[in-house]
Amino acid sequence: MKKTIILLLGVFLISSCNNLSSSTNNRVHSIDKWYVGGTLHKSNISEWKTSTDKNKLATCGDFIAKVVNKNTSLDVIKRKAENLKTCIDEATVSGLENNKKVSEIASLCAVVLNY
């Protein structure tokens, strides 16, 4: 049963998140401290759903900063963090259990987004 749920989640994530990076590639972002205040690293889905967009984005920025080259610009990290946040948001409305860890969903999204 658990393998089936993971497989279904993977299919959902691939279909819903696969084109996210192309939709924001041309946006230019200013540096605005968007990366400060992320507290959702060890949270579950129910906490993610009730959190602010700023907290979600800052947390995703932290996740992305762990997987990109240390010389990656903040603009690139922000764009990837926005895509990751959108993917997690979309995955959490698909009926996942509220006690699932955000970090697990973020990992799946990162794979789907080729991060």
Secondary structure, 3 states (H helix, E strand, C coil): CHHHHHHHHHHHHHHHHCCHHHHCCCCCCCCCCCCCCCCCCCCEHHHHHHCCHHHHHHHHHHHHHHHCCCCCCHHHHHHHHHHHHHHHHHHHCCCCCCCCEHHHHHHHHHHHCCC
